[in-house]
Amino acid sequence: MPVLTRLIPSPVVVDVSRGAMDDLAGLLADQRISASGKLAIAISGGSGVALRAKLEPVLPHADWYAVVDGTIDSAVKLADDIKGRRYDAVVGLGGGKIIDVAKYAAARVGLPMVAVATNLSHDGICSPVSILDNDNGRGSYGVPTPIAMVIDLDVIKEAPVRFIRAGIGDAISNISAIADWELSHKITGEPVDGLAAAMARTAGESVLRHPGGCGDDEFLTVLSEALVLSGIAMSISGDSRPSSGACHEISHAFDLLHPGRSALHGEQVGIGAAFAMHLRGAAEQSGLFVEVLRRHGLPVGPEEIGFSVDEFVAAVEYAPQTRPGRFTILEHLNLSAAEIRDAYADYVKTIRS
Ligand SMILES: [Zn+2]
């Protein structure tokens, strides 16, 4: 009989609040992550400059490292630069790219990583995965979950609203991803981790059903927490299954077939999720997705992000190849191009009605 419950890799502190960044030094000292304040802080060359000017006076013992891009080379360079300099932790202060680079570099030198997100565009801010560009396109690397997660709502509001909207698309796509997981359980016998599914689904539902918008603190708090919980759900399941299904395969297909033309990840997975719900015959759910995406100013069809219907059909057809071994509604239905075209025509009718 098991007597021990399982332990979940998770941050020791999650702070989502207005002005959270101003007290970064105090928070790291209180939590015994860094008593001396000796930190390696990774920032971008762009928006990072202003953040550095703001934070430098309260973090006098920190060293600042400008990260030029989200490549594995940049992550390895950061690791080499900080190695052997006796830091307490690596802080990734920025958007997704900076956080992913910092996560990887911290893992490489064996230091804890503190994520300070300056936008909410996707659920990678607190996940055990670092997504980096490499010679073959883009790779996902397993890394430890951040030891602390800080989201300053005042800073989030300064980012372009498009980045908040994208996070909404990524959060609500969890619901479609869980439907794929449950379908796979039924058809292929793949085990579903009930706790990971509960966390990811609740995160998605809380954003889907929240009446607020991108400008209000209550909504931004719920969205931030949903993205954090999605990351922890991935730590629990050990892969991206709770947050990534057909919705993400379709988005990856856009990225691979049309490099350089992609919209934001969250914009693409939002469309993918609404279309996947439609394919499942979940008309009410698909309609609700479309309604919520529209209410927040997100696209609901490929043309709104600069892709033709033909390109969409080709992306959906190619999608299963982006994630071999993952069973979703796309693998289950195994639609031909003509059938995808018909299904899309149907989807368009429902979103216009
Ligand atoms: Zn995602």
Residues whose N, C-alpha, C, O or C-beta is under 5 A from the ligand:
A	BS01	ZN	D170 S243
